[in-house]
């Protein structure tokens, strides 16, 4: 997925590219345990100050249990086509720059380091790989997003 031979799709404006609905398939791994998330993501303008929302909803399967799961991120567009991403409560998360079709974001959360690699493969598909390392964490979350056509 993130091979240097992967052809990437350049994206001059991250939020214009992401706008709309996407299916999400995510593989989860944590210290030898595995699971999955299947659902949908929606990217849309959230309020009048130009902020966007990234809302995911679906089903997670983990440790023999299946339950509903979701998350919301806030995204503020920047004039150069990038975006500042924050958690739902407003805490900063990372910058998102898809202009070259690939971006690596780093977020330090206490002793845990989150490294996310975004790879845009086409107008209708992108991949996200989060590797999380820390004293008590050894996680890998690998996601495939595919555009939902109306």
ZIBELUR-V122776 format. One record per backbone hydrogen bond with DSSP energy under -0.5 kcal/mol. CO is the residue of the C=O (numbers start at 1). NH is the residue of the N-H. E is the energy in kcal/mol with one decimal. If there is no record, write none. Layout:
BEGIN
CO/NH/E, CO/NH/E
END
This chain:
BEGIN
3/6/-1.7, 8/10/-0.6, 13/17/-2.1, 14/18/-2.3, 15/19/-1.7, 20/43/-2.4, 21/148/-2.7, 22/41/-3.0, 23/146/-1.8, 24/39/-2.4, 25/144/-2.3, 26/37/-2.3, 27/142/-2.3, 28/35/-2.1, 29/140/-2.4, 30/33/-1.9, 33/30/-2.6, 34/63/-0.6, 35/28/-2.5, 36/61/-2.9, 37/26/-3.0, 38/59/-2.7, 39/24/-2.7, 40/57/-2.2, 41/22/-2.6, 42/44/-0.5, 42/55/-2.6, 43/20/-2.5, 44/53/-3.2, 47/50/-1.1, 50/77/-0.5, 51/46/-3.2, 51/47/-1.1, 52/75/-2.7, 53/44/-2.0, 53/55/-0.6, 54/56/-0.5, 54/73/-2.4, 55/42/-2.3, 56/71/-1.8, 57/40/-2.7, 58/69/-2.4, 59/38/-2.2, 60/62/-0.5, 60/67/-2.2, 61/36/-2.0, 62/65/-2.0, 65/62/-2.6, 67/60/-3.0, 69/58/-2.4, 71/56/-2.9, 72/88/-0.8, 73/54/-2.7, 74/86/-2.9, 75/52/-3.7, 75/77/-0.6, 76/84/-2.5, 78/81/-2.0, 81/14/-3.0, 82/78/-2.7, 83/85/-0.5, 83/96/-2.8, 84/76/-2.8, 85/93/-2.5, 85/94/-1.6, 86/74/-2.7, 87/90/-2.2, 91/87/-2.8, 94/85/-3.2, 96/83/-1.9, 98/11/-1.6, 98/101/-1.9, 101/120/-3.0, 103/105/-0.5, 103/118/-3.4, 105/116/-3.0, 107/109/-0.6, 107/114/-3.1, 108/110/-0.5, 109/112/-2.6, 112/109/-3.3, 112/114/-0.5, 113/115/-0.5, 113/133/-2.3, 114/107/-2.8, 114/116/-0.5, 115/131/-2.5, 116/105/-3.0, 116/118/-0.6, 117/129/-1.9, 118/103/-2.3, 119/121/-0.6, 119/127/-3.0, 120/9/-2.7, 122/125/-0.9, 124/147/-2.4, 125/121/-2.0, 125/122/-1.7, 126/145/-3.0, 127/119/-2.6, 128/143/-3.4, 129/117/-2.4, 129/131/-0.6, 130/132/-0.5, 130/141/-2.8, 131/115/-2.5, 131/133/-0.5, 132/139/-2.2, 133/113/-3.2, 134/137/-0.6, 137/134/-2.0, 138/31/-1.8, 139/132/-2.6, 140/29/-1.6, 140/142/-0.5, 141/130/-2.9, 141/143/-0.5, 142/27/-2.7, 143/128/-2.2, 144/25/-1.9, 145/126/-2.0, 146/23/-3.2, 147/149/-0.6
END
